[in-house]
Amino acid sequence: MLREAAISAYQIVLILLLAPLLTGIIKKMKALFQTRKGPNIFQPYFDLYKYLQKESVVSEHTSWIFRVTPLIYLSSMLVVAAIVPVVVTDSLLAFTGDLILVVYLFALARFFLALAGVDAGSAFGGMGSSREMAVSAIAEPAFMLPLFTMAVAAGTSNLTGIVQSVVNGGEGVLTVAHLMSFVALFVVAVAETGRIPVDNPDTHLELTMIHEGMLLEYSGRNLALLSFSVSIKQFLIFTLLVNIFFPWGIALASAGIGALMTGTLVFILKLIVIAMVMAVVETSFAKARLFKVPDLLLASLLIGLLGLVSKFVFRG
């Protein structure tokens, strides 16, 4: 029992330590593809340290929602981190957490962040919140459909059960439904992490902001908590991509230290590949017009729906 708890704690610590690094790797790769030098891959850690050293300035017009949002956002991501299998097939809350809980914890964090954007009374914050809610109205169903397809294939909505089912199925699980679901979830991951062509995480032009617009009123420690939480969310979504659809190399819960270290290295390599693909996508496309974003997400929703239907049509 102590060993299982230690492995689960190791996974959570790994998420917390590597989440900002993943953001730094994506920014560095984007710069290289654009023939720029780019920032150091450890720059997100330096930014978090800088924010922590500064005082938080809070508008007198804000309510308790603005103050508790960073804590709620971070808490939601930590609970998800305790549910999602990372380097082993088990997790701390595997016995009670499933993909439905994961989706709604993401929705809870988004809901409070959108409220905080409006709560400050800023015009740009309210604009960012309204855009975020409009995008999420399509992104959430598109996010759930690919996961439901994998749950139907595994016969359970428990993430540990889904991962074990794919591992035990070997290459035979690479069906049309499996691949279409991966494509659908990848498109949603672009939207959920606020990346081009849906959003631009590096912009400071208020008229084009979605996610960043809701953070404009935050500063100091509160901004550090939110920035860290957003990095964790990105890390978790990429983890779902690599561990639900391509979990080969992940260690079993009963594995020894050697298998655990091997599983960690394989997991990091898979994340780097996803980060490289994401950087290629961001470099290859321009920021889409706001009214074109629903078309992209609807395409993802249809791909996910076709994947779910094909699961029953082809029986595989």
PAGUKE-90689 format. One record per residue (C-alpha): residue number from 1; residue in three letters; chain; x, y, z. Coordinates in nm, 4 decimals. Example, Ala and Ser with C-alpha at 12.3 -4.5 7.8 and 13.67 -1.06 7.14 Angstrom:
2
+------+------+-------+----------+----------+----------+
: resi : resn : chain :       px :       py :       pz :
+------+------+-------+----------+----------+----------+
:    1 :  Ala :     A :   1.2300 :  -0.4500 :   0.7800 :
:    2 :  Ser :     A :   1.3670 :  -0.1060 :   0.7140 :
+------+------+-------+----------+----------+----------+
This chain:
316
+------+------+-------+----------+----------+----------+
: resi : resn : chain :       px :       py :       pz :
+------+------+-------+----------+----------+----------+
:    1 :  Met :     A :   0.0000 :   0.0000 :   0.0000 :
:    2 :  Leu :     A :   0.2823 :   0.2378 :   0.0871 :
:    3 :  Arg :     A :   0.4552 :   0.1528 :  -0.2381 :
:    4 :  Glu :     A :   0.1438 :   0.2339 :  -0.4433 :
:    5 :  Ala :     A :   0.1036 :   0.5636 :  -0.2586 :
:    6 :  Ala :     A :   0.4694 :   0.6483 :  -0.3220 :
:    7 :  Ile :     A :   0.4348 :   0.5773 :  -0.6961 :
:    8 :  Ser :     A :   0.1185 :   0.7892 :  -0.7136 :
:    9 :  Ala :     A :   0.2941 :   1.0737 :  -0.5322 :
:   10 :  Tyr :     A :   0.5881 :   1.0372 :  -0.7733 :
:   11 :  Gln :     A :   0.3537 :   1.0854 :  -1.0690 :
:   12 :  Ile :     A :   0.1994 :   1.3996 :  -0.9200 :
:   13 :  Val :     A :   0.5427 :   1.5468 :  -0.8384 :
:   14 :  Leu :     A :   0.6555 :   1.4673 :  -1.1931 :
:   15 :  Ile :     A :   0.3605 :   1.6626 :  -1.3329 :
:   16 :  Leu :     A :   0.4304 :   1.9614 :  -1.1101 :
:   17 :  Leu :     A :   0.8006 :   1.9679 :  -1.1982 :
:   18 :  Leu :     A :   0.7719 :   1.9131 :  -1.5736 :
:   19 :  Ala :     A :   0.4605 :   2.1187 :  -1.6558 :
:   20 :  Pro :     A :   0.6446 :   2.4533 :  -1.6976 :
:   21 :  Leu :     A :   0.9272 :   2.2768 :  -1.8826 :
:   22 :  Leu :     A :   0.6817 :   2.1476 :  -2.1443 :
:   23 :  Thr :     A :   0.5705 :   2.5056 :  -2.2099 :
:   24 :  Gly :     A :   0.9333 :   2.6116 :  -2.2473 :
:   25 :  Ile :     A :   1.0076 :   2.3271 :  -2.4904 :
:   26 :  Ile :     A :   0.7128 :   2.4214 :  -2.7142 :
:   27 :  Lys :     A :   0.8211 :   2.7870 :  -2.7215 :
:   28 :  Lys :     A :   1.1795 :   2.6888 :  -2.8027 :
:   29 :  Met :     A :   1.0708 :   2.4563 :  -3.0845 :
:   30 :  Lys :     A :   0.8439 :   2.7228 :  -3.2301 :
:   31 :  Ala :     A :   1.1342 :   2.9662 :  -3.2314 :
:   32 :  Leu :     A :   1.3626 :   2.7158 :  -3.4041 :
:   33 :  Phe :     A :   1.1027 :   2.6462 :  -3.6736 :
:   34 :  Gln :     A :   1.0719 :   3.0223 :  -3.7245 :
:   35 :  Thr :     A :   1.4536 :   3.0561 :  -3.7477 :
:   36 :  Arg :     A :   1.4706 :   3.2501 :  -3.4214 :
:   37 :  Lys :     A :   1.6842 :   3.1812 :  -3.1167 :
:   38 :  Gly :     A :   1.3875 :   3.1902 :  -2.8815 :
:   39 :  Pro :     A :   1.3749 :   3.1841 :  -2.5009 :
:   40 :  Asn :     A :   1.5506 :   2.9365 :  -2.2763 :
:   41 :  Ile :     A :   1.3431 :   2.6209 :  -2.2171 :
:   42 :  Phe :     A :   1.3590 :   2.7020 :  -1.8451 :
:   43 :  Gln :     A :   1.2164 :   3.0524 :  -1.8949 :
:   44 :  Pro :     A :   0.8707 :   2.9546 :  -1.7566 :
:   45 :  Tyr :     A :   1.0363 :   2.8700 :  -1.4228 :
:   46 :  Phe :     A :   1.2072 :   3.2096 :  -1.4177 :
:   47 :  Asp :     A :   0.8764 :   3.3796 :  -1.4967 :
:   48 :  Leu :     A :   0.7006 :   3.1999 :  -1.2120 :
:   49 :  Tyr :     A :   0.9771 :   3.3021 :  -0.9720 :
:   50 :  Lys :     A :   0.9499 :   3.6632 :  -1.0926 :
:   51 :  Tyr :     A :   0.5717 :   3.6670 :  -1.0390 :
:   52 :  Leu :     A :   0.6101 :   3.5238 :  -0.6893 :
:   53 :  Gln :     A :   0.8433 :   3.8085 :  -0.5938 :
:   54 :  Lys :     A :   0.5899 :   4.0730 :  -0.6930 :
:   55 :  Glu :     A :   0.2955 :   4.2025 :  -0.4963 :
:   56 :  Ser :     A :  -0.0561 :   4.1194 :  -0.6161 :
:   57 :  Val :     A :  -0.2555 :   4.4292 :  -0.7104 :
:   58 :  Val :     A :  -0.6310 :   4.3692 :  -0.6832 :
:   59 :  Ser :     A :  -0.8981 :   4.6098 :  -0.7989 :
:   60 :  Glu :     A :  -1.1330 :   4.7410 :  -0.5308 :
:   61 :  His :     A :  -1.4265 :   4.6469 :  -0.7534 :
:   62 :  Thr :     A :  -1.3546 :   4.2740 :  -0.7421 :
:   63 :  Ser :     A :  -1.5352 :   4.0237 :  -0.5195 :
:   64 :  Trp :     A :  -1.4303 :   3.6997 :  -0.3520 :
:   65 :  Ile :     A :  -1.4572 :   3.5214 :  -0.6881 :
:   66 :  Phe :     A :  -1.1522 :   3.7042 :  -0.8219 :
:   67 :  Arg :     A :  -0.9475 :   3.6087 :  -0.5145 :
:   68 :  Val :     A :  -1.0399 :   3.2394 :  -0.4924 :
:   69 :  Thr :     A :  -1.0210 :   3.1621 :  -0.8656 :
:   70 :  Pro :     A :  -0.6418 :   3.0919 :  -0.8701 :
:   71 :  Leu :     A :  -0.6842 :   2.8491 :  -0.5786 :
:   72 :  Ile :     A :  -0.9860 :   2.6760 :  -0.7343 :
:   73 :  Tyr :     A :  -0.8096 :   2.6479 :  -1.0698 :
:   74 :  Leu :     A :  -0.4955 :   2.5008 :  -0.9145 :
:   75 :  Ser :     A :  -0.6962 :   2.2638 :  -0.6906 :
:   76 :  Ser :     A :  -0.8925 :   2.1347 :  -0.9883 :
:   77 :  Met :     A :  -0.5740 :   2.0625 :  -1.1811 :
:   78 :  Leu :     A :  -0.4194 :   1.8855 :  -0.8821 :
:   79 :  Val :     A :  -0.7214 :   1.6559 :  -0.8520 :
:   80 :  Val :     A :  -0.6998 :   1.5754 :  -1.2228 :
:   81 :  Ala :     A :  -0.3283 :   1.5076 :  -1.1756 :
:   82 :  Ala :     A :  -0.4215 :   1.2523 :  -0.9086 :
:   83 :  Ile :     A :  -0.6606 :   1.0772 :  -1.1530 :
:   84 :  Val :     A :  -0.4673 :   1.0610 :  -1.4805 :
:   85 :  Pro :     A :  -0.2145 :   0.7748 :  -1.5191 :
:   86 :  Val :     A :   0.1240 :   0.9167 :  -1.6127 :
:   87 :  Val :     A :   0.4158 :   0.6720 :  -1.6005 :
:   88 :  Val :     A :   0.2286 :   0.3745 :  -1.4512 :
:   89 :  Thr :     A :  -0.1182 :   0.2394 :  -1.5263 :
:   90 :  Asp :     A :  -0.2434 :   0.3285 :  -1.1789 :
:   91 :  Ser :     A :  -0.3012 :   0.6639 :  -1.0093 :
:   92 :  Leu :     A :  -0.3814 :   0.8000 :  -0.6655 :
:   93 :  Leu :     A :  -0.7563 :   0.8400 :  -0.7297 :
:   94 :  Ala :     A :  -0.7936 :   0.5614 :  -0.9862 :
:   95 :  Phe :     A :  -1.0500 :   0.3885 :  -0.7658 :
:   96 :  Thr :     A :  -1.2975 :   0.6767 :  -0.7861 :
:   97 :  Gly :     A :  -1.1992 :   0.9106 :  -1.0705 :
:   98 :  Asp :     A :  -1.3014 :   0.8578 :  -1.4313 :
:   99 :  Leu :     A :  -1.2962 :   1.0566 :  -1.7539 :
:  100 :  Ile :     A :  -1.6295 :   1.2265 :  -1.6748 :
:  101 :  Leu :     A :  -1.4847 :   1.3724 :  -1.3561 :
:  102 :  Val :     A :  -1.1770 :   1.4889 :  -1.5473 :
:  103 :  Val :     A :  -1.3884 :   1.6722 :  -1.8058 :
:  104 :  Tyr :     A :  -1.5964 :   1.8455 :  -1.5424 :
:  105 :  Leu :     A :  -1.2964 :   1.9472 :  -1.3341 :
:  106 :  Phe :     A :  -1.1585 :   2.1183 :  -1.6444 :
:  107 :  Ala :     A :  -1.5001 :   2.2819 :  -1.6898 :
:  108 :  Leu :     A :  -1.5049 :   2.3965 :  -1.3251 :
:  109 :  Ala :     A :  -1.1669 :   2.5673 :  -1.3634 :
:  110 :  Arg :     A :  -1.2785 :   2.7340 :  -1.6865 :
:  111 :  Phe :     A :  -1.6054 :   2.8504 :  -1.5297 :
:  112 :  Phe :     A :  -1.4370 :   3.0292 :  -1.2394 :
:  113 :  Leu :     A :  -1.1685 :   3.1820 :  -1.4623 :
:  114 :  Ala :     A :  -1.4396 :   3.3222 :  -1.6900 :
:  115 :  Leu :     A :  -1.6222 :   3.4616 :  -1.3853 :
:  116 :  Ala :     A :  -1.2997 :   3.6225 :  -1.2631 :
:  117 :  Gly :     A :  -1.2474 :   3.7871 :  -1.6013 :
:  118 :  Val :     A :  -1.5899 :   3.9504 :  -1.5757 :
:  119 :  Asp :     A :  -1.5626 :   4.0201 :  -1.2021 :
:  120 :  Ala :     A :  -1.2816 :   4.2739 :  -1.2404 :
:  121 :  Gly :     A :  -1.5013 :   4.4965 :  -1.4572 :
:  122 :  Ser :     A :  -1.2406 :   4.5153 :  -1.7327 :
:  123 :  Ala :     A :  -1.3722 :   4.5425 :  -2.0885 :
:  124 :  Phe :     A :  -1.1014 :   4.3121 :  -2.2234 :
:  125 :  Gly :     A :  -1.1525 :   4.0638 :  -1.9402 :
:  126 :  Gly :     A :  -1.5221 :   4.0408 :  -2.0159 :
:  127 :  Met :     A :  -1.4482 :   4.0027 :  -2.3869 :
:  128 :  Gly :     A :  -1.2036 :   3.7203 :  -2.3155 :
:  129 :  Ser :     A :  -1.4561 :   3.5474 :  -2.0876 :
:  130 :  Ser :     A :  -1.7355 :   3.5648 :  -2.3431 :
:  131 :  Arg :     A :  -1.5077 :   3.4263 :  -2.6137 :
:  132 :  Glu :     A :  -1.3902 :   3.1477 :  -2.3836 :
:  133 :  Met :     A :  -1.7472 :   3.0416 :  -2.3084 :
:  134 :  Ala :     A :  -1.8397 :   3.0501 :  -2.6773 :
:  135 :  Val :     A :  -1.5432 :   2.8280 :  -2.7669 :
:  136 :  Ser :     A :  -1.6001 :   2.5896 :  -2.4747 :
:  137 :  Ala :     A :  -1.9644 :   2.5338 :  -2.5743 :
:  138 :  Ile :     A :  -1.8329 :   2.3323 :  -2.8694 :
:  139 :  Ala :     A :  -1.4961 :   2.2254 :  -2.7284 :
:  140 :  Glu :     A :  -1.6385 :   2.0366 :  -2.4292 :
:  141 :  Pro :     A :  -1.8616 :   1.7979 :  -2.6310 :
:  142 :  Ala :     A :  -1.5771 :   1.7525 :  -2.8798 :
:  143 :  Phe :     A :  -1.3464 :   1.6755 :  -2.5843 :
:  144 :  Met :     A :  -1.5805 :   1.4140 :  -2.4388 :
:  145 :  Leu :     A :  -1.6658 :   1.2196 :  -2.7567 :
:  146 :  Pro :     A :  -1.3158 :   1.0740 :  -2.8256 :
:  147 :  Leu :     A :  -1.2819 :   0.9789 :  -2.4599 :
:  148 :  Phe :     A :  -1.6232 :   0.8103 :  -2.4655 :
:  149 :  Thr :     A :  -1.5180 :   0.6142 :  -2.7745 :
:  150 :  Met :     A :  -1.2174 :   0.4775 :  -2.5868 :
:  151 :  Ala :     A :  -1.4386 :   0.4072 :  -2.2844 :
:  152 :  Val :     A :  -1.6802 :   0.2057 :  -2.5010 :
:  153 :  Ala :     A :  -1.3887 :   0.0064 :  -2.6446 :
:  154 :  Ala :     A :  -1.2526 :  -0.0662 :  -2.2951 :
:  155 :  Gly :     A :  -1.5909 :  -0.1281 :  -2.1333 :
:  156 :  Thr :     A :  -1.5195 :   0.1219 :  -1.8565 :
:  157 :  Ser :     A :  -1.4932 :   0.4969 :  -1.8059 :
:  158 :  Asn :     A :  -1.2104 :   0.4540 :  -1.5560 :
:  159 :  Leu :     A :  -0.8890 :   0.5944 :  -1.7033 :
:  160 :  Thr :     A :  -0.6739 :   0.3195 :  -1.5556 :
:  161 :  Gly :     A :  -0.9023 :   0.0580 :  -1.7106 :
:  162 :  Ile :     A :  -0.8902 :   0.2315 :  -2.0502 :
:  163 :  Val :     A :  -0.5095 :   0.2494 :  -2.0489 :
:  164 :  Gln :     A :  -0.4764 :  -0.1149 :  -1.9455 :
:  165 :  Ser :     A :  -0.7230 :  -0.2182 :  -2.2154 :
:  166 :  Val :     A :  -0.5206 :  -0.0462 :  -2.4871 :
:  167 :  Val :     A :  -0.1936 :  -0.1908 :  -2.3546 :
:  168 :  Asn :     A :  -0.3360 :  -0.5434 :  -2.3443 :
:  169 :  Gly :     A :  -0.4896 :  -0.5054 :  -2.6902 :
:  170 :  Gly :     A :  -0.1543 :  -0.4339 :  -2.8521 :
:  171 :  Glu :     A :  -0.1457 :  -0.3064 :  -3.2085 :
:  172 :  Gly :     A :  -0.4878 :  -0.4593 :  -3.2678 :
:  173 :  Val :     A :  -0.6517 :  -0.1593 :  -3.1008 :
:  174 :  Leu :     A :  -0.5303 :   0.0758 :  -3.3759 :
:  175 :  Thr :     A :  -0.8683 :   0.0775 :  -3.5450 :
:  176 :  Val :     A :  -1.0381 :   0.3487 :  -3.7496 :
:  177 :  Ala :     A :  -1.2282 :   0.4578 :  -3.4381 :
:  178 :  His :     A :  -0.9059 :   0.4760 :  -3.2360 :
:  179 :  Leu :     A :  -0.7210 :   0.6927 :  -3.4895 :
:  180 :  Met :     A :  -1.0178 :   0.9206 :  -3.5613 :
:  181 :  Ser :     A :  -1.0664 :   0.9752 :  -3.1884 :
:  182 :  Phe :     A :  -0.7010 :   1.0700 :  -3.1523 :
:  183 :  Val :     A :  -0.7273 :   1.3263 :  -3.4341 :
:  184 :  Ala :     A :  -1.0444 :   1.4718 :  -3.2815 :
:  185 :  Leu :     A :  -0.8887 :   1.5025 :  -2.9361 :
:  186 :  Phe :     A :  -0.5710 :   1.6559 :  -3.0784 :
:  187 :  Val :     A :  -0.7728 :   1.9337 :  -3.2416 :
:  188 :  Val :     A :  -0.9535 :   1.9946 :  -2.9133 :
:  189 :  Ala :     A :  -0.6182 :   1.9986 :  -2.7316 :
:  190 :  Val :     A :  -0.5131 :   2.2895 :  -2.9542 :
:  191 :  Ala :     A :  -0.8230 :   2.4818 :  -2.8428 :
:  192 :  Glu :     A :  -0.8044 :   2.3799 :  -2.4764 :
:  193 :  Thr :     A :  -0.4418 :   2.4893 :  -2.4461 :
:  194 :  Gly :     A :  -0.5104 :   2.8191 :  -2.6269 :
:  195 :  Arg :     A :  -0.2804 :   2.7669 :  -2.9230 :
:  196 :  Ile :     A :  -0.2753 :   2.8764 :  -3.2857 :
:  197 :  Pro :     A :  -0.4982 :   2.8684 :  -3.4894 :
:  198 :  Val :     A :  -0.7580 :   2.8968 :  -3.2113 :
:  199 :  Asp :     A :  -0.5698 :   3.1394 :  -2.9851 :
:  200 :  Asn :     A :  -0.2216 :   3.2822 :  -2.9517 :
:  201 :  Pro :     A :  -0.0629 :   3.2264 :  -2.6072 :
:  202 :  Asp :     A :   0.2152 :   3.4754 :  -2.6816 :
:  203 :  Thr :     A :   0.0025 :   3.7692 :  -2.7912 :
:  204 :  His :     A :  -0.0524 :   4.0892 :  -2.5956 :
:  205 :  Leu :     A :  -0.2980 :   4.2368 :  -2.8436 :
:  206 :  Glu :     A :  -0.6195 :   4.2592 :  -2.6438 :
:  207 :  Leu :     A :  -0.8512 :   4.2536 :  -2.9448 :
:  208 :  Thr :     A :  -0.7402 :   3.8994 :  -3.0395 :
:  209 :  Met :     A :  -0.7093 :   3.7524 :  -2.6887 :
:  210 :  Ile :     A :  -0.9223 :   3.4688 :  -2.5569 :
:  211 :  His :     A :  -0.7475 :   3.2998 :  -2.2667 :
:  212 :  Glu :     A :  -0.4954 :   3.5749 :  -2.1961 :
:  213 :  Gly :     A :  -0.7720 :   3.8348 :  -2.1817 :
:  214 :  Met :     A :  -0.9072 :   3.6766 :  -1.8633 :
:  215 :  Leu :     A :  -0.5666 :   3.7050 :  -1.6938 :
:  216 :  Leu :     A :  -0.5043 :   4.0745 :  -1.7615 :
:  217 :  Glu :     A :  -0.6174 :   4.1870 :  -1.4155 :
:  218 :  Tyr :     A :  -0.4032 :   3.9316 :  -1.2305 :
:  219 :  Ser :     A :  -0.0526 :   4.0057 :  -1.1062 :
:  220 :  Gly :     A :   0.2046 :   3.8839 :  -0.8586 :
:  221 :  Arg :     A :   0.1384 :   3.5588 :  -0.6723 :
:  222 :  Asn :     A :  -0.2102 :   3.5195 :  -0.8156 :
:  223 :  Leu :     A :  -0.0719 :   3.5377 :  -1.1689 :
:  224 :  Ala :     A :   0.1966 :   3.2844 :  -1.0736 :
:  225 :  Leu :     A :  -0.0683 :   3.0397 :  -0.9483 :
:  226 :  Leu :     A :  -0.2774 :   3.0781 :  -1.2629 :
:  227 :  Ser :     A :   0.0199 :   3.0510 :  -1.4986 :
:  228 :  Phe :     A :   0.1381 :   2.7389 :  -1.3178 :
:  229 :  Ser :     A :  -0.2130 :   2.5915 :  -1.3267 :
:  230 :  Val :     A :  -0.2445 :   2.6569 :  -1.7007 :
:  231 :  Ser :     A :   0.0879 :   2.4769 :  -1.7571 :
:  232 :  Ile :     A :  -0.0404 :   2.1814 :  -1.5535 :
:  233 :  Lys :     A :  -0.3612 :   2.1715 :  -1.7583 :
:  234 :  Gln :     A :  -0.1619 :   2.1647 :  -2.0815 :
:  235 :  Phe :     A :   0.0586 :   1.8874 :  -1.9443 :
:  236 :  Leu :     A :  -0.2451 :   1.6815 :  -1.8410 :
:  237 :  Ile :     A :  -0.4199 :   1.7174 :  -2.1771 :
:  238 :  Phe :     A :  -0.1048 :   1.6060 :  -2.3595 :
:  239 :  Thr :     A :  -0.0765 :   1.3179 :  -2.1122 :
:  240 :  Leu :     A :  -0.4288 :   1.2076 :  -2.2010 :
:  241 :  Leu :     A :  -0.3306 :   1.2140 :  -2.5689 :
:  242 :  Val :     A :  -0.0221 :   0.9966 :  -2.5309 :
:  243 :  Asn :     A :  -0.1383 :   0.7607 :  -2.2545 :
:  244 :  Ile :     A :  -0.4925 :   0.6852 :  -2.3682 :
:  245 :  Phe :     A :  -0.4197 :   0.6393 :  -2.7379 :
:  246 :  Phe :     A :  -0.0539 :   0.5288 :  -2.7348 :
:  247 :  Pro :     A :   0.0200 :   0.3972 :  -2.3840 :
:  248 :  Trp :     A :   0.2812 :   0.1429 :  -2.4899 :
:  249 :  Gly :     A :   0.5873 :   0.1775 :  -2.2707 :
:  250 :  Ile :     A :   0.3907 :   0.2746 :  -1.9627 :
:  251 :  Ala :     A :   0.4874 :   0.0722 :  -1.6547 :
:  252 :  Leu :     A :   0.2487 :  -0.1557 :  -1.4689 :
:  253 :  Ala :     A :   0.1482 :  -0.0666 :  -1.1142 :
:  254 :  Ser :     A :   0.3384 :  -0.3710 :  -0.9846 :
:  255 :  Ala :     A :   0.6565 :  -0.2927 :  -1.1801 :
:  256 :  Gly :     A :   0.9930 :  -0.2409 :  -1.0170 :
:  257 :  Ile :     A :   1.2106 :   0.0701 :  -1.0052 :
:  258 :  Gly :     A :   1.3790 :  -0.0121 :  -1.3359 :
:  259 :  Ala :     A :   1.0488 :  -0.0411 :  -1.5223 :
:  260 :  Leu :     A :   0.9296 :   0.2778 :  -1.3533 :
:  261 :  Met :     A :   1.2322 :   0.4724 :  -1.4747 :
:  262 :  Thr :     A :   1.1952 :   0.3259 :  -1.8246 :
:  263 :  Gly :     A :   0.8276 :   0.4238 :  -1.8249 :
:  264 :  Thr :     A :   0.9247 :   0.7760 :  -1.7209 :
:  265 :  Leu :     A :   1.1760 :   0.8113 :  -2.0047 :
:  266 :  Val :     A :   0.9301 :   0.6750 :  -2.2617 :
:  267 :  Phe :     A :   0.6607 :   0.9097 :  -2.1351 :
:  268 :  Ile :     A :   0.8914 :   1.2125 :  -2.1599 :
:  269 :  Leu :     A :   0.9908 :   1.1154 :  -2.5150 :
:  270 :  Lys :     A :   0.6243 :   1.0878 :  -2.6165 :
:  271 :  Leu :     A :   0.5546 :   1.4294 :  -2.4668 :
:  272 :  Ile :     A :   0.8452 :   1.5798 :  -2.6595 :
:  273 :  Val :     A :   0.7044 :   1.4332 :  -2.9823 :
:  274 :  Ile :     A :   0.3609 :   1.5831 :  -2.9081 :
:  275 :  Ala :     A :   0.5270 :   1.9158 :  -2.8239 :
:  276 :  Met :     A :   0.7147 :   1.9077 :  -3.1559 :
:  277 :  Val :     A :   0.3951 :   1.8334 :  -3.3495 :
:  278 :  Met :     A :   0.2179 :   2.1160 :  -3.1677 :
:  279 :  Ala :     A :   0.5024 :   2.3537 :  -3.2535 :
:  280 :  Val :     A :   0.4814 :   2.2505 :  -3.6202 :
:  281 :  Val :     A :   0.1050 :   2.3140 :  -3.6205 :
:  282 :  Glu :     A :   0.1473 :   2.6575 :  -3.4628 :
:  283 :  Thr :     A :   0.4223 :   2.7496 :  -3.7086 :
:  284 :  Ser :     A :   0.2310 :   2.6241 :  -4.0127 :
:  285 :  Phe :     A :  -0.0963 :   2.8063 :  -3.9502 :
:  286 :  Ala :     A :  -0.1944 :   3.1658 :  -3.8887 :
:  287 :  Lys :     A :  -0.4295 :   3.2771 :  -3.6154 :
:  288 :  Ala :     A :  -0.7821 :   3.2043 :  -3.7383 :
:  289 :  Arg :     A :  -1.0557 :   3.4656 :  -3.7299 :
:  290 :  Leu :     A :  -1.2728 :   3.4304 :  -3.4215 :
:  291 :  Phe :     A :  -1.5806 :   3.3378 :  -3.6259 :
:  292 :  Lys :     A :  -1.3867 :   3.0569 :  -3.7958 :
:  293 :  Val :     A :  -1.2934 :   2.8865 :  -3.4676 :
:  294 :  Pro :     A :  -1.6371 :   2.7180 :  -3.4232 :
:  295 :  Asp :     A :  -1.5956 :   2.5621 :  -3.7697 :
:  296 :  Leu :     A :  -1.2690 :   2.3995 :  -3.6614 :
:  297 :  Leu :     A :  -1.4203 :   2.2681 :  -3.3384 :
:  298 :  Leu :     A :  -1.7313 :   2.1440 :  -3.5188 :
:  299 :  Ala :     A :  -1.5036 :   1.9507 :  -3.7541 :
:  300 :  Ser :     A :  -1.3374 :   1.7963 :  -3.4485 :
:  301 :  Leu :     A :  -1.6801 :   1.7132 :  -3.3043 :
:  302 :  Leu :     A :  -1.7854 :   1.5417 :  -3.6282 :
:  303 :  Ile :     A :  -1.4610 :   1.3435 :  -3.6471 :
:  304 :  Gly :     A :  -1.5135 :   1.2281 :  -3.2893 :
:  305 :  Leu :     A :  -1.8745 :   1.1364 :  -3.3646 :
:  306 :  Leu :     A :  -1.7728 :   0.9416 :  -3.6752 :
:  307 :  Gly :     A :  -1.5106 :   0.7630 :  -3.4675 :
:  308 :  Leu :     A :  -1.7741 :   0.6628 :  -3.2125 :
:  309 :  Val :     A :  -2.0137 :   0.5444 :  -3.4854 :
:  310 :  Ser :     A :  -1.7386 :   0.3483 :  -3.6615 :
:  311 :  Lys :     A :  -1.6687 :   0.1704 :  -3.3359 :
:  312 :  Phe :     A :  -2.0078 :   0.0057 :  -3.3637 :
:  313 :  Val :     A :  -2.0140 :  -0.0271 :  -3.7446 :
:  314 :  Phe :     A :  -1.6782 :  -0.2027 :  -3.7771 :
:  315 :  Arg :     A :  -1.6947 :  -0.3760 :  -3.4379 :
:  316 :  Gly :     A :  -1.3331 :  -0.2828 :  -3.3678 :
+------+------+-------+----------+----------+----------+
